[in-house]
Amino acid sequence: MAVYTHIDDTQLSAFLSDYDVGTLLSAKGIAEGVENTNYMVRTTGGTFILTLYEQRVATDDLPFFIGLMDHCAASGLAVPRPIKRKDGHQLGQLVGRQAAMVSFLDGVAVRRPRPAHCLAVGKALAQFHQTAAPFAGHRNNALGPAAWAGLFDESRSEAESVRPGLTAMVDEVLPQLSGAAAGGWPMELPQGVIHADLFPDNVFFIGDALSGLIDFYFACRDSLAYDLAILLNAWCFEDDGQFNVTKGRALASGYTALRPLEPAEAQALPLLCRGAALRFLLTRLYDWVRVPTGALVTPKDPKPYAERLAFHMTVDSASEYGLDVGQ
Amino acid sequence: MAVYTHIDDTQLSAFLSDYDVGTLLSAKGIAEGVENTNYMVRTTGGTFILTLYEQRVATDDLPFFIGLMDHCAASGLAVPRPIKRKDGHQLGQLVGRQAAMVSFLDGVAVRRPRPAHCLAVGKALAQFHQTAAPFAGHRNNALGPAAWAGLFDESRSEAESVRPGLTAMVDEVLPQLSGAAAGGWPMELPQGVIHADLFPDNVFFIGDALSGLIDFYFACRDSLAYDLAILLNAWCFEDDGQFNVTKGRALASGYTALRPLEPAEAQALPLLCRGAALRFLLTRLYDWVRVPTGALVTPKDPKPYAERLAFHMTVDSASEYGLDVGQ
């Protein structure tokens, strides 16, 4: 969470002159977003978030992310709406970086979600899946199962020093999650655009009411139920590592009220949850063992995701997550 | 410029419940302020800056700073207005730190001030001096001439590695700035509350119109003309180190249009400018040679202030700064 790139008043005014947003009133670099630089910008035309895309976002993917936000905002979802420049484009250049302005959304991220928040985010995820269904853009999941073995190999030599037993755990679960294995990673579930990173940081509330979803920079096409598995990991574990089934039930019921799961999706949920835990374990491990001296951003601890993975390896049925499997 | 202390939604909502500002809508940690943590907070009652005072601000001084802002805002100056809590106090506690909320000011800091900006800030400085005159609070200048020799001793051993010749320059100028020396630091100039840190970072403009002054955390009682000397240093040198007399003339004329200098103040200006350059040289040098590994904040380079000090040591008359000395 850092401002990597500083922009001054002259650069910003020149950038804004390509938009119909009026006169610059204020600009504050904000400590939000791990990958990019974000400014909160006020003009006589409104309040906006200006994002400068730093190195870790593949600029080839930006039209997909921007197009997806545009589609969802136009369809009435509370997501940032990309602002069109006078030339009709939604991407510009600022200080040598690709840059976009989106509408500002009120709301506050919830550090300790309660069941009411889980219910709301489950419902919002289903709404997002339904809204995004007709969106024509395509992006593969660069952090899907095919990437996991290679990702682990890049941190394997440091894994035991992070958490004793981690190597054995990952080596046990990786073959289970192979698409080639019988009973392995399910390839035939309903597909669509998934958010793929809808953590509590990326969901805003005003009181208990959900007010917005942000940060679509991992969105891609994948199994819809995998997105639900990501949320069960991100929203339903307590700080002490325990899975809270009351929160799981709330999240699942919020989702299935709008989009009931097919039997194959419900059956696959434990495996999808293992995959989701492994994906965040591996990317966090990768960053954790590579944190540069003087880094502006503190990497996230991978160990809680090792605990979550260990829990999922004991789960046999989606009902253990609180899903009503109709039995 | 960093968010040192993170506050979550629950902590913030509890803190805001002590104020009559309505419901929390949004809170963003902003990269503003070197010493403290700042959040931009939106509620149904308005937009505010929430400051958490970190270690380098002496909390005993906070009532002076808050009281000064309150006095100036109530007198109509465009400065942050401290918000009163329901109990009437303007300071609270948040995450173990003293904390205050002030009104948000629109405007943008200007990285390369033009003469029009210098004219405006000169005028604003005089307005501030006049407005603050009846303010009863007292705070000594902890970074005044009496502190400079000791401050340099704490960095003396590293000074030559920062800039060859720096030790000799400081050792030459320090005795000139002693209050004890004949023709030394002037002790009898008109006194008042000075801002003492009115750099371009701390002055907001909308277009060419000055919209606000911020960051009163170095304010103290001292010679008013010393504040003008600080501004001549901070606003009127180009990036290549040259003093721009057009900007100096604009700044001085803005100031003297509202508050003409007494002859003794004009006469002392070259010495005051040396002192102001030395003060920022020494505090920047102190921070520069002590930057911890992994620091969130990049210290400011002291070398430009060595160049400015060298320039001031060649100046004999306030007219060289663009001041109309009535001759």
Boltz contact constraints between the chains, C-beta under 6 A:
constraints:
  - contact:
      token1: [A, 3]
      token2: [B, 31]
      max_distance: 6.0
  - contact:
      token1: [A, 8]
      token2: [B, 111]
      max_distance: 6.0
  - contact:
      token1: [A, 9]
      token2: [B, 108]
      max_distance: 6.0
  - contact:
      token1: [A, 9]
      token2: [B, 110]
      max_distance: 6.0
  - contact:
      token1: [A, 9]
      token2: [B, 111]
      max_distance: 6.0
  - contact:
      token1: [A, 24]
      token2: [B, 108]
      max_distance: 6.0
  - contact:
      token1: [A, 25]
      token2: [B, 106]
      max_distance: 6.0
  - contact:
      token1: [A, 26]
      token2: [B, 106]
      max_distance: 6.0
  - contact:
      token1: [A, 27]
      token2: [B, 108]
      max_distance: 6.0
  - contact:
      token1: [A, 28]
      token2: [B, 30]
      max_distance: 6.0
  - contact:
      token1: [A, 28]
      token2: [B, 40]
      max_distance: 6.0
  - contact:
      token1: [A, 29]
      token2: [B, 31]
      max_distance: 6.0
  - contact:
      token1: [A, 30]
      token2: [B, 28]
      max_distance: 6.0
  - contact:
      token1: [A, 30]
      token2: [B, 30]
      max_distance: 6.0
  - contact:
      token1: [A, 31]
      token2: [B, 3]
      max_distance: 6.0
  - contact:
      token1: [A, 31]
      token2: [B, 29]
      max_distance: 6.0
  - contact:
      token1: [A, 40]
      token2: [B, 28]
      max_distance: 6.0
  - contact:
      token1: [A, 106]
      token2: [B, 25]
      max_distance: 6.0
  - contact:
      token1: [A, 106]
      token2: [B, 26]
      max_distance: 6.0
  - contact:
      token1: [A, 108]
      token2: [B, 9]
      max_distance: 6.0
  - contact:
      token1: [A, 108]
      token2: [B, 24]
      max_distance: 6.0
  - contact:
      token1: [A, 108]
      token2: [B, 27]
      max_distance: 6.0
  - contact:
      token1: [A, 110]
      token2: [B, 9]
      max_distance: 6.0
  - contact:
      token1: [A, 111]
      token2: [B, 8]
      max_distance: 6.0
  - contact:
      token1: [A, 111]
      token2: [B, 9]
      max_distance: 6.0
  - contact:
      token1: [A, 294]
      token2: [B, 294]
      max_distance: 6.0
